[in-house]
C-alpha cells in the first residue's frame, strides 16, 4: 500500500514538472523556420514576437518621417542680388558702455528702425549679427551704406552720454493752448490723437513759467538723466492698487468661501532712446510712454451658498481702467524742445499740485482721473560738460549784487 502511494506521488510530480516547463520555459516555435523545434519563451526573439510588440509599436510612434524636404544646399551664401559680406568694428562704442550687459543690441535696434525688419527676412538674403566687438552684415551694397551711416553715429560718439530732460506734465484743462499756441511750431506726427510742437528753449522756459501759475498744473516727472548715445532709459512710477477680484468656494473654511484679491499697477512708464547725428546738431529719439489708471472699481453683488443653508451675498469689484499709449520716433534740432500733447487722457495720479507744490482738491467740473498730458523733451548737451558746468556754478556760489537789490 505504501509503495502504491509513493508511486502515485511520483507520477503527479512528473506531470506537474512537465506542465510547468510548457507554460514558463519551453514552447513551440511558431512561424519560425530557423528554430527547428523548441525554444525558451523568455528569449529576446520570443519577446519581439509576443510581449515585445508594445515596445516595437511605441518605437514606431516616436520615430516619424519628416514631411519637409531638407537638403544641405550649395554650401555658399547666395548672392543673386550682389550681396557682400562686411564686418564693422563697434568696440570703440561697446567698450565704453558698462551699465548694460549687451550694448551692441542698441546698434542692431537702430539699424532695424532705419532699414525696417522686412529687408532682413525676405529676398534678397540678408544677415545681421552683432557680438561684443563686431557687427556682421550680409546684404546688398546699398544696404551696407545705410548700415555704415548708422554705425558711424555710434562709433564717432564713443558712447558719450547726453543729458536728456523728460518732463511729464498734466493739466486739468486744455485751455492752456490759447496762450501757448503763438510760441509753438507744429510738426507732423503719426500717432492718432497726439500733437507735437517744436519750441525754442527760451520760449519753452516762458511756457513752463506760464503753466506753473495754473492751479490745475502738476508735474509727474522732471528728471534730467545721462543717457548713452543710442541706449534706452526708462522712468517708471507705479503704485499697486488692490481690489476684490472674485470669490472662491471653500467648504473647509468658514463661511464656506473666500474672497480672491487682485492687484494692478497704477502709474506711468516713460522710455526714451536718443541717437545723435554725426555733427551733433540733430537728435533722433524713440519715445515710448504708457499710462494706466483705475478710474473706478465697479461693485458687483454675487450670491454664494452658505454653510448654514440658503445663500449669502458678497461683493466683488471689476476695475474700470483708462490708459493711453505713445510709441513713435522723432527728430528735431538739439537747440529746440520737443513738446507732445496727448490730449485729455488718463492721469498718472489723482492729486492736483498747486504753485507751491501742495496737493489741491479735485476740480469740480473734470474727472479726477483725466487731464491734458504734456511731455517735454530736450537735450542739454554731453552729460560730462553739463556736470562740469554745474560744479563750476556751485563753486562760484550765488551772484553778488553789491547791495544794489
The 8 nearest C-alpha neighbors of each residue, nearest first, counted from 0:
[[1, 3, 2, 4, 5, 6, 7, 8],
 [0, 2, 4, 3, 5, 6, 7, 8],
 [1, 3, 5, 0, 4, 6, 7, 8],
 [4, 2, 6, 0, 1, 5, 7, 8],
 [3, 5, 7, 1, 2, 6, 8, 0],
 [6, 4, 2, 8, 3, 7, 9, 1],
 [5, 7, 3, 9, 8, 4, 2, 10],
 [6, 8, 4, 10, 9, 5, 3, 11],
 [9, 7, 11, 5, 6, 10, 4, 12],
 [8, 10, 12, 6, 11, 7, 13, 5],
 [9, 11, 7, 13, 8, 12, 14, 6],
 [12, 10, 8, 14, 9, 13, 15, 7],
 [13, 11, 9, 15, 14, 10, 16, 8],
 [12, 14, 16, 10, 11, 15, 9, 17],
 [13, 15, 11, 17, 16, 12, 18, 10],
 [16, 14, 18, 12, 17, 13, 19, 11],
 [17, 15, 13, 19, 14, 18, 12, 20],
 [16, 18, 14, 20, 15, 19, 13, 21],
 [19, 17, 15, 21, 20, 16, 14, 22],
 [20, 18, 16, 22, 21, 17, 23, 15],
 [19, 21, 24, 17, 18, 23, 22, 25],
 [20, 22, 25, 18, 19, 26, 24, 23],
 [23, 21, 19, 20, 24, 18, 25, 26],
 [24, 22, 20, 21, 19, 25, 40, 41],
 [23, 25, 20, 39, 40, 21, 22, 26],
 [24, 26, 39, 21, 20, 38, 40, 37],
 [27, 25, 21, 37, 40, 38, 28, 39],
 [26, 28, 37, 29, 36, 38, 25, 40],
 [27, 29, 37, 31, 36, 34, 38, 26],
 [28, 30, 31, 27, 32, 26, 34, 36],
 [31, 29, 32, 28, 33, 34, 27, 48],
 [30, 32, 29, 33, 34, 28, 35, 36],
 [33, 31, 34, 35, 30, 28, 29, 36],
 [34, 32, 31, 35, 36, 28, 30, 29],
 [33, 35, 36, 32, 31, 28, 37, 38],
 [34, 36, 33, 32, 37, 28, 31, 38],
 [35, 37, 34, 28, 27, 38, 33, 32],
 [38, 36, 27, 28, 26, 25, 34, 35],
 [37, 39, 25, 26, 40, 28, 27, 36],
 [40, 38, 25, 41, 42, 24, 26, 37],
 [39, 41, 42, 45, 24, 26, 25, 38],
 [42, 40, 39, 45, 43, 46, 24, 23],
 [41, 43, 45, 44, 39, 40, 46, 38],
 [44, 42, 46, 45, 47, 41, 51, 40],
 [45, 43, 47, 46, 42, 48, 41, 40],
 [44, 46, 48, 47, 43, 42, 40, 49],
 [47, 45, 51, 50, 43, 49, 48, 44],
 [46, 48, 51, 44, 45, 49, 52, 43],
 [47, 49, 45, 46, 51, 44, 52, 50],
 [50, 48, 46, 51, 47, 52, 45, 53],
 [49, 51, 46, 52, 47, 48, 53, 45],
 [52, 50, 47, 46, 54, 53, 49, 48],
 [51, 53, 55, 54, 50, 56, 47, 49],
 [52, 54, 56, 51, 55, 57, 50, 58],
 [55, 53, 57, 51, 56, 52, 58, 50],
 [54, 56, 58, 52, 53, 57, 59, 51],
 [55, 57, 53, 59, 54, 58, 52, 60],
 [58, 56, 60, 54, 59, 55, 53, 61],
 [59, 57, 55, 61, 56, 60, 54, 62],
 [58, 60, 56, 57, 62, 61, 55, 63],
 [61, 59, 57, 58, 62, 56, 63, 55],
 [60, 62, 58, 59, 63, 57, 56, 64],
 [63, 61, 59, 60, 58, 64, 57, 65],
 [64, 62, 61, 65, 60, 59, 66, 58],
 [63, 65, 66, 62, 67, 61, 59, 60],
 [66, 64, 67, 63, 68, 69, 62, 61],
 [65, 67, 64, 68, 63, 69, 62, 70],
 [68, 66, 65, 69, 64, 70, 63, 71],
 [67, 69, 66, 70, 65, 71, 64, 72],
 [70, 68, 67, 71, 72, 65, 66, 64],
 [71, 69, 72, 68, 73, 67, 74, 65],
 [70, 72, 73, 74, 69, 75, 68, 76],
 [73, 71, 74, 70, 75, 69, 76, 77],
 [72, 74, 75, 71, 76, 77, 70, 78],
 [73, 75, 72, 71, 76, 77, 70, 78],
 [76, 74, 73, 77, 72, 78, 71, 79],
 [75, 77, 78, 74, 73, 124, 82, 137],
 [78, 76, 79, 75, 124, 82, 80, 73],
 [79, 77, 82, 81, 80, 76, 83, 124],
 [78, 80, 81, 77, 82, 123, 124, 76],
 [81, 79, 78, 82, 123, 139, 77, 124],
 [80, 82, 78, 79, 139, 83, 140, 138],
 [83, 81, 139, 138, 78, 80, 137, 140],
 [84, 82, 137, 138, 139, 81, 85, 140],
 [83, 85, 137, 136, 138, 82, 86, 135],
 [86, 84, 136, 135, 137, 83, 87, 143],
 [85, 87, 135, 134, 136, 133, 88, 84],
 [88, 86, 134, 133, 89, 135, 85, 150],
 [87, 89, 133, 90, 132, 134, 86, 91],
 [90, 88, 132, 92, 91, 133, 87, 154],
 [89, 91, 132, 93, 92, 94, 88, 133],
 [92, 90, 89, 157, 94, 154, 93, 95],
 [91, 93, 157, 158, 154, 90, 89, 94],
 [92, 94, 90, 96, 95, 102, 91, 103],
 [93, 95, 90, 92, 96, 91, 97, 132],
 [96, 94, 93, 92, 97, 158, 157, 91],
 [97, 95, 93, 94, 98, 102, 158, 99],
 [96, 98, 99, 95, 94, 100, 102, 93],
 [97, 99, 96, 100, 102, 95, 101, 227],
 [100, 98, 97, 101, 102, 96, 230, 103],
 [99, 101, 102, 98, 97, 96, 103, 104],
 [100, 102, 103, 99, 104, 131, 105, 93],
 [103, 101, 104, 93, 105, 99, 100, 96],
 [102, 104, 106, 105, 101, 131, 93, 129],
 [105, 103, 107, 102, 106, 101, 108, 129],
 [104, 106, 108, 103, 107, 230, 102, 229],
 [107, 105, 103, 109, 104, 108, 110, 150],
 [106, 108, 104, 110, 105, 109, 111, 103],
 [109, 107, 105, 111, 110, 106, 104, 112],
 [108, 110, 112, 111, 106, 107, 105, 113],
 [111, 109, 107, 113, 112, 108, 114, 106],
 [110, 112, 115, 108, 114, 109, 116, 113],
 [113, 111, 109, 110, 115, 114, 108, 116],
 [114, 112, 110, 111, 115, 109, 145, 149],
 [113, 115, 111, 112, 110, 116, 118, 145],
 [116, 114, 111, 112, 117, 113, 118, 110],
 [115, 117, 111, 118, 119, 114, 120, 112],
 [118, 116, 120, 119, 115, 121, 114, 111],
 [119, 117, 116, 120, 121, 115, 114, 122],
 [120, 118, 125, 117, 116, 121, 126, 124],
 [119, 121, 117, 118, 116, 125, 122, 124],
 [122, 120, 118, 119, 123, 117, 124, 125],
 [123, 121, 124, 120, 118, 125, 119, 80],
 [122, 124, 121, 125, 80, 118, 138, 79],
 [125, 123, 122, 121, 138, 119, 126, 77],
 [126, 124, 119, 138, 137, 123, 127, 120],
 [125, 127, 137, 136, 119, 128, 138, 124],
 [128, 126, 136, 135, 137, 125, 129, 119],
 [129, 127, 135, 134, 136, 126, 130, 107],
 [130, 128, 134, 133, 135, 103, 131, 127],
 [129, 131, 133, 132, 134, 103, 128, 135],
 [130, 132, 103, 133, 93, 129, 90, 101],
 [133, 131, 90, 89, 130, 88, 93, 134],
 [134, 132, 88, 130, 87, 89, 129, 131],
 [133, 135, 129, 87, 86, 128, 130, 88],
 [136, 134, 86, 128, 85, 127, 129, 133],
 [135, 137, 127, 85, 126, 84, 138, 86],
 [138, 136, 84, 126, 125, 83, 82, 85],
 [139, 137, 82, 125, 83, 142, 136, 143],
 [138, 140, 82, 142, 141, 81, 83, 143],
 [141, 139, 143, 142, 144, 138, 82, 83],
 [142, 140, 144, 143, 139, 145, 138, 146],
 [141, 143, 145, 139, 144, 140, 138, 146],
 [144, 142, 140, 146, 141, 145, 147, 139],
 [143, 145, 147, 141, 142, 146, 148, 140],
 [146, 144, 142, 148, 143, 147, 149, 141],
 [145, 147, 143, 149, 144, 148, 150, 142],
 [146, 148, 144, 150, 145, 149, 151, 143],
 [149, 147, 151, 145, 146, 150, 144, 152],
 [150, 148, 146, 152, 151, 147, 145, 110],
 [149, 151, 147, 153, 152, 148, 154, 146],
 [152, 150, 154, 148, 153, 149, 155, 147],
 [151, 153, 149, 150, 277, 155, 154, 276],
 [154, 152, 150, 151, 156, 155, 92, 157],
 [153, 155, 151, 157, 92, 156, 152, 91],
 [156, 154, 157, 152, 151, 153, 277, 92],
 [155, 157, 158, 154, 159, 153, 152, 228],
 [158, 156, 92, 154, 155, 159, 91, 153],
 [157, 159, 92, 156, 228, 227, 95, 160],
 [160, 158, 156, 157, 227, 228, 161, 381],
 [159, 161, 227, 226, 225, 382, 228, 381],
 [162, 160, 381, 382, 225, 226, 380, 163],
 [161, 163, 225, 382, 379, 224, 378, 380],
 [164, 162, 378, 223, 224, 377, 161, 225],
 [163, 165, 223, 377, 376, 222, 378, 224],
 [166, 164, 376, 375, 221, 222, 167, 163],
 [165, 167, 221, 375, 220, 374, 168, 164],
 [166, 168, 374, 220, 219, 373, 218, 165],
 [169, 167, 218, 373, 219, 372, 217, 374],
 [168, 170, 372, 217, 371, 370, 216, 373],
 [171, 169, 216, 371, 370, 215, 172, 372],
 [170, 172, 370, 215, 371, 169, 216, 173],
 [171, 173, 174, 170, 371, 370, 175, 215],
 [174, 172, 175, 371, 176, 171, 170, 343],
 [173, 175, 176, 172, 177, 178, 171, 170],
 [176, 174, 173, 177, 178, 179, 172, 210],
 [177, 175, 179, 174, 178, 180, 173, 181],
 [178, 176, 175, 179, 174, 180, 181, 173],
 [177, 179, 176, 180, 175, 181, 182, 174],
 [178, 180, 176, 182, 177, 181, 175, 206],
 [179, 181, 182, 183, 176, 178, 177, 184],
 [182, 180, 179, 183, 178, 184, 177, 176],
 [181, 183, 180, 179, 202, 198, 184, 206],
 [184, 182, 198, 180, 181, 196, 197, 185],
 [183, 185, 196, 197, 198, 186, 182, 180],
 [186, 184, 196, 195, 183, 197, 187, 194],
 [185, 187, 196, 195, 188, 184, 197, 194],
 [188, 186, 189, 195, 185, 194, 196, 190],
 [189, 187, 190, 195, 186, 194, 193, 191],
 [188, 190, 191, 187, 327, 193, 192, 194],
 [191, 189, 193, 188, 192, 325, 327, 326],
 [192, 190, 193, 189, 188, 194, 341, 325],
 [191, 193, 190, 341, 342, 194, 340, 189],
 [192, 194, 341, 191, 340, 190, 342, 195],
 [195, 193, 340, 339, 341, 188, 192, 196],
 [196, 194, 339, 186, 338, 185, 340, 188],
 [197, 195, 185, 184, 338, 186, 183, 337],
 [196, 198, 337, 184, 336, 183, 338, 335],
 [199, 197, 336, 183, 335, 203, 202, 200],
 [198, 200, 335, 202, 201, 336, 203, 334],
 [199, 201, 203, 335, 202, 336, 204, 198],
 [202, 200, 204, 203, 199, 205, 198, 206],
 [203, 201, 205, 199, 204, 200, 206, 198],
 [202, 204, 200, 206, 201, 205, 198, 199],
 [203, 205, 207, 201, 202, 206, 208, 200],
 [206, 204, 202, 208, 203, 207, 209, 201],
 [207, 205, 203, 209, 208, 204, 202, 210],
 [206, 208, 210, 204, 209, 205, 203, 211],
 [209, 207, 205, 211, 206, 210, 204, 212],
 [210, 208, 206, 207, 212, 211, 205, 213],
 [211, 209, 207, 212, 208, 213, 206, 216],
 [212, 210, 208, 213, 209, 216, 354, 207],
 [213, 211, 210, 209, 354, 214, 208, 216],
 [212, 214, 211, 215, 216, 210, 354, 209],
 [213, 215, 353, 216, 212, 354, 352, 211],
 [214, 216, 171, 213, 170, 351, 217, 353],
 [217, 215, 170, 213, 214, 211, 169, 352],
 [218, 216, 352, 169, 351, 168, 219, 170],
 [219, 217, 168, 220, 167, 169, 221, 216],
 [218, 220, 167, 168, 217, 221, 169, 347],
 [219, 221, 167, 166, 218, 222, 165, 168],
 [222, 220, 166, 165, 167, 223, 218, 164],
 [221, 223, 164, 165, 220, 224, 166, 163],
 [224, 222, 164, 163, 162, 165, 221, 225],
 [223, 225, 162, 163, 222, 226, 164, 161],
 [226, 224, 162, 161, 160, 382, 163, 227],
 [227, 225, 160, 161, 224, 228, 162, 232],
 [228, 226, 160, 230, 158, 159, 229, 161],
 [227, 229, 274, 158, 230, 160, 159, 273],
 [230, 228, 274, 273, 272, 105, 227, 231],
 [229, 231, 227, 272, 228, 105, 226, 232],
 [232, 230, 272, 271, 233, 229, 270, 226],
 [231, 233, 271, 270, 272, 226, 230, 234],
 [234, 232, 270, 269, 235, 271, 231, 268],
 [233, 235, 269, 268, 270, 236, 232, 267],
 [236, 234, 268, 267, 269, 237, 233, 266],
 [235, 237, 267, 266, 268, 234, 238, 265],
 [238, 236, 266, 265, 264, 267, 235, 239],
 [237, 239, 265, 264, 266, 240, 236, 263],
 [240, 238, 264, 263, 265, 262, 241, 237],
 [239, 241, 263, 262, 264, 238, 265, 242],
 [240, 242, 262, 261, 239, 263, 260, 243],
 [241, 243, 261, 260, 244, 262, 316, 240],
 [244, 242, 260, 315, 316, 259, 245, 261],
 [243, 245, 260, 261, 259, 316, 315, 242],
 [246, 244, 259, 315, 243, 258, 247, 260],
 [245, 247, 258, 259, 257, 248, 256, 244],
 [248, 246, 257, 256, 258, 249, 245, 259],
 [247, 249, 256, 255, 250, 257, 246, 303],
 [250, 248, 256, 255, 251, 252, 247, 257],
 [249, 251, 255, 252, 248, 256, 253, 306],
 [250, 252, 249, 255, 253, 256, 254, 248],
 [253, 251, 255, 250, 249, 254, 256, 257],
 [254, 252, 255, 256, 251, 250, 306, 249],
 [253, 255, 256, 252, 306, 305, 250, 257],
 [256, 254, 250, 253, 249, 252, 306, 248],
 [257, 255, 248, 249, 247, 254, 250, 252],
 [256, 258, 247, 246, 248, 259, 249, 255],
 [257, 259, 246, 245, 247, 260, 243, 256],
 [260, 258, 245, 246, 244, 243, 257, 247],
 [261, 259, 243, 244, 242, 258, 241, 245],
 [262, 260, 244, 242, 241, 243, 259, 263],
 [261, 263, 241, 240, 239, 242, 264, 260],
 [264, 262, 240, 239, 265, 241, 261, 238],
 [263, 265, 239, 238, 237, 240, 266, 262],
 [264, 266, 292, 238, 237, 291, 239, 263],
 [267, 265, 237, 347, 291, 236, 290, 238],
 [266, 268, 290, 289, 236, 347, 235, 237],
 [269, 267, 235, 289, 288, 234, 236, 290],
 [268, 270, 288, 234, 233, 287, 235, 267],
 [269, 271, 233, 287, 232, 286, 234, 288],
 [272, 270, 286, 232, 231, 285, 273, 287],
 [271, 273, 231, 285, 284, 230, 229, 232],
 [274, 272, 284, 229, 283, 228, 271, 285],
 [275, 273, 229, 283, 228, 282, 284, 276],
 [274, 276, 282, 279, 281, 283, 273, 228],
 [275, 277, 279, 281, 278, 282, 152, 280],
 [278, 276, 152, 279, 275, 155, 151, 156],
 [277, 279, 276, 280, 281, 275, 152, 155],
 [278, 280, 276, 277, 275, 281, 282, 333],
 [281, 279, 278, 333, 332, 276, 282, 275],
 [282, 280, 332, 276, 333, 279, 331, 275],
 [281, 283, 275, 330, 331, 274, 276, 333],
 [284, 282, 330, 274, 273, 329, 275, 281],
 [285, 283, 273, 272, 329, 328, 286, 274],
 [284, 286, 328, 272, 271, 327, 329, 273],
 [287, 285, 271, 326, 327, 270, 284, 328],
 [286, 288, 326, 270, 325, 269, 271, 285],
 [287, 289, 269, 325, 268, 324, 270, 326],
 [288, 290, 324, 268, 267, 323, 325, 269],
 [291, 289, 267, 322, 323, 266, 347, 268],
 [292, 290, 322, 265, 266, 321, 267, 289],
 [291, 293, 265, 321, 320, 294, 322, 266],
 [294, 292, 320, 295, 319, 318, 321, 265],
 [293, 295, 320, 319, 368, 292, 321, 296],
 [294, 296, 319, 293, 318, 297, 320, 317],
 [295, 297, 318, 317, 316, 319, 298, 294],
 [296, 298, 317, 316, 318, 295, 299, 319],
 [299, 297, 316, 315, 296, 314, 317, 300],
 [298, 300, 315, 314, 316, 301, 297, 317],
 [301, 299, 314, 313, 312, 315, 298, 302],
 [300, 302, 313, 312, 314, 303, 299, 315],
 [303, 301, 312, 311, 310, 313, 300, 304],
 [302, 304, 310, 311, 312, 301, 305, 313],
 [305, 303, 310, 309, 311, 306, 308, 302],
 [304, 306, 310, 308, 307, 309, 311, 255],
 [305, 307, 308, 255, 254, 304, 253, 250],
 [308, 306, 305, 309, 304, 254, 310, 255],
 [309, 307, 305, 306, 310, 304, 311, 303],
 [308, 310, 305, 304, 307, 311, 306, 303],
 [311, 309, 304, 305, 303, 302, 308, 312],
 [310, 312, 303, 302, 305, 304, 313, 309],
 [311, 313, 302, 301, 303, 300, 310, 314],
 [314, 312, 301, 300, 302, 311, 315, 303],
 [313, 315, 300, 299, 301, 298, 316, 312],
 [316, 314, 243, 299, 245, 244, 298, 300],
 [317, 315, 298, 243, 297, 296, 244, 299],
 [316, 318, 297, 296, 298, 319, 244, 315],
 [319, 317, 296, 320, 297, 295, 293, 316],
 [318, 320, 295, 294, 293, 296, 317, 321],
 [321, 319, 293, 294, 292, 318, 322, 291],
 [320, 322, 292, 345, 291, 294, 293, 319],
 [323, 321, 291, 290, 345, 292, 320, 324],
 [322, 324, 290, 289, 344, 345, 291, 325],
 [323, 325, 289, 288, 326, 290, 322, 287],
 [324, 326, 288, 287, 327, 289, 323, 190],
 [327, 325, 287, 286, 288, 324, 328, 285],
 [328, 326, 286, 285, 325, 329, 287, 190],
 [327, 329, 285, 284, 286, 330, 283, 326],
 [328, 330, 284, 283, 285, 327, 331, 286],
 [331, 329, 283, 282, 284, 281, 328, 332],
 [330, 332, 282, 281, 333, 329, 283, 335],
 [333, 331, 281, 334, 335, 280, 282, 330],
 [332, 334, 281, 335, 280, 282, 378, 331],
 [333, 335, 332, 200, 199, 336, 280, 378],
 [336, 334, 199, 333, 200, 198, 332, 197],
 [337, 335, 377, 198, 197, 376, 200, 199],
 [336, 338, 197, 376, 375, 196, 377, 198],
 [339, 337, 375, 196, 374, 195, 197, 336],
 [338, 340, 195, 374, 373, 194, 341, 375],
 [341, 339, 373, 194, 193, 342, 372, 195],
 [340, 342, 193, 372, 339, 373, 194, 192],
 [343, 341, 371, 340, 344, 372, 193, 192],
 [344, 342, 371, 370, 369, 372, 341, 345],
 [343, 345, 369, 370, 342, 371, 346, 323],
 [346, 344, 369, 322, 321, 368, 292, 370],
 [345, 347, 369, 368, 348, 370, 344, 349],
 [346, 348, 266, 267, 290, 345, 292, 291],
 [349, 347, 346, 350, 266, 368, 292, 219],
 [348, 350, 368, 367, 351, 346, 347, 361],
 [349, 351, 348, 358, 352, 359, 361, 360],
 [352, 350, 359, 358, 217, 215, 353, 349],
 [351, 353, 358, 217, 356, 357, 359, 216],
 [352, 354, 214, 356, 357, 355, 358, 359],
 [355, 353, 356, 212, 211, 214, 352, 213],
 [356, 354, 353, 357, 352, 358, 211, 212],
 [355, 357, 353, 352, 354, 358, 217, 351],
 [358, 356, 353, 352, 355, 359, 354, 351],
 [359, 357, 352, 351, 350, 353, 356, 360],
 [358, 360, 351, 352, 353, 357, 361, 350],
 [361, 359, 362, 351, 358, 350, 363, 352],
 [362, 360, 367, 363, 359, 351, 350, 365],
 [361, 363, 365, 364, 360, 367, 366, 171],
 [362, 364, 365, 361, 366, 360, 367, 171],
 [365, 363, 362, 366, 361, 367, 171, 172],
 [366, 364, 362, 363, 367, 171, 369, 361],
 [365, 367, 368, 369, 364, 362, 370, 363],
 [366, 368, 369, 349, 361, 365, 362, 350],
 [367, 369, 346, 366, 349, 345, 294, 370],
 [370, 368, 345, 346, 344, 366, 367, 343],
 [369, 371, 171, 343, 170, 346, 344, 169],
 [370, 372, 343, 170, 342, 169, 173, 171],
 [371, 373, 169, 341, 168, 370, 340, 342],
 [374, 372, 340, 168, 339, 167, 169, 341],
 [373, 375, 167, 339, 338, 166, 168, 376],
 [376, 374, 338, 166, 337, 165, 339, 373],
 [377, 375, 165, 337, 164, 336, 166, 338],
 [378, 376, 336, 164, 163, 337, 379, 375],
 [379, 377, 163, 380, 162, 164, 333, 161],
 [378, 380, 162, 163, 377, 381, 385, 161],
 [381, 379, 161, 378, 162, 382, 385, 384],
 [380, 382, 161, 384, 383, 160, 162, 385],
 [381, 383, 161, 162, 385, 384, 160, 225],
 [382, 384, 386, 381, 385, 387, 160, 161],
 [385, 383, 387, 381, 386, 382, 388, 380],
 [386, 384, 382, 388, 387, 383, 389, 381],
 [387, 385, 389, 383, 384, 388, 382, 390],
 [386, 388, 384, 390, 389, 385, 383, 391],
 [387, 389, 391, 385, 390, 386, 392, 384],
 [388, 390, 386, 392, 387, 391, 393, 385],
 [391, 389, 393, 387, 388, 392, 394, 386],
 [390, 392, 388, 394, 393, 389, 395, 387],
 [391, 393, 395, 389, 390, 394, 388, 396],
 [394, 392, 390, 396, 391, 395, 389, 397],
 [395, 393, 391, 396, 392, 390, 389, 397],
 [394, 396, 392, 393, 391, 397, 398, 390],
 [395, 397, 393, 394, 392, 398, 391, 399],
 [398, 396, 399, 395, 393, 392, 394, 400],
 [399, 397, 396, 400, 395, 401, 392, 393],
 [398, 400, 401, 397, 402, 396, 403, 404],
 [399, 401, 402, 403, 398, 404, 397, 396],
 [402, 400, 403, 399, 404, 398, 397, 396],
 [401, 403, 400, 404, 399, 398, 397, 396],
 [402, 404, 401, 400, 399, 398, 397, 396],
 [403, 402, 400, 401, 399, 398, 397, 396]]
